[in-house]
Amino acid sequence: MAAHIPLGLSAEDARIGAYGALAVSPDGRLGYLGSGTRADLFVVDLAARRVLRGPERPIVVAEVPAGDNGLAVARRLGDRLALLDFNHDALCLSAAWDAALSDRSCRSVGSEASLIEGPIDVAAADAEGHTLLLAMTLANAVYRVQAPPGAPLAATRLVGTGLANNRVVVHQGYAYVVNSLSNNLQRIDLADGRSQQPFAVLPVGSNPYDLAISDEPEGPRGWVTLFGQHELAVIDLRDGRVVERLGATSAPPADGDAGLGDGAAAGSAADGESQPRADAGSGAAGLGDGAAQRCQGAGATPLVGIGAIVRWLPGPGAGHGQAELPGVIQGGPTGGGRTRGAVSGVLAFGVGGELVVDFGDYELVDGPGPDFVVFENAFETGPYHSFSEPAVVGLSRAGTANGDFKDFPCDLAATSGDAAGERWPHPGCAGVRPVLADVTQNCLPPTDPAQAGGDAFDLATLGWDSARWLRLRDAGLARSGTTTKGFDLDAVVLIHYRRRPPD
């Protein structure tokens, strides 16, 4: 018999249990659900079909400051409940399966207090549950935690993983790690710590998410959900072969079928000004090769974007992408899709980092609707919610790049989206919306934010009719990674522009 137990959540709580964070007590009576928006835990009496601790009276694992989101993950490990506090790199353990978890003890398991390493999953490495394995998704690592009852926790790094690990499962002396952005399954030999990465290779863009293991007559099988392809991959855990894929995936559009449109949606110069040539050089961001060239062949206008770097002031935690400047931020976006942020091809600003650029031979002008789009690597964590590290966007039309900049209003306090109102968090900021366009993989027009994603801006908001320089400044809300932090710039694409007059 099926039953529906309403939790009484508001729209802002819609991401509850976003990571499948449900633990059931040993007697099967109580269920513990981690919140996808706060460091809270909800408790449900499964036998009586009623909520004991809901959003109005949760178990508060940690207070989440205004302006931040939290995440709590609950797992059963033998006779103990393990609770992960994502934002504080904390692990809590409790042997009291009651409505208050009255005996829980919590300890930080991160290696550096100033950074979030992101514990996302935990598994027992031994039958007693005295040795635990923590998947740290932002640190791209698995930690080993010695956790005998009554003794202090001791955490050490066991092995590095692929990008954005989501799940760790132990079976027959091995730990299996689902690496979501690396699109693979990793295997760790618990006897000697040796790692095979990748152990099983999954399709590019499949975004593997969860793993269950079954023992079949022909050997153990791993069942991996492919979030990006709506499929289930079946893996032979003896050798890592993908032996079957179950489900249906929508076929990608044929070349030229992606509807590039016309006018501003295809990238339009204002007032009849000359369009950039395909080899326009500075300021004309070529689409590249491969699929991008096929899109150009379908009649798309070459893109106009970042020209020269005028000022680059990296903040603490910057570094990623700097060796590839300026090319890493020129050209079109290479987005990772709705649920994956691009890792390569972006520039990490660091906390408070600032970049000033021009548009080469062109200047930005006001036209109908949005005039330019900023592409970062934010990714969606729920309807109209994203994991974002926003930046403030400013423009200058003065005679020099050191002239006065005027910023677009950027609401850093609005940390939650609203699916009913179709509003994303941090309105007016860059680095909020997922990037769907990838000029190397698809023909989604970067000049149409409705199709391409990214954050669009309109000169009319500032009351201006033109601008020559763009400033992007990390807003200081960076909270990810162990080596890089802050806003991550992929590309900037102009929708309305004209060739600028000679100086």
Summary of the structure (lengths in Angstrom):
residues: 503
radius of gyration: 24.4
end to end distance: 76.2
largest distance: 78.0
contacts: 1784
relative contact order: 0.11
helix: 7%
strand: 38%
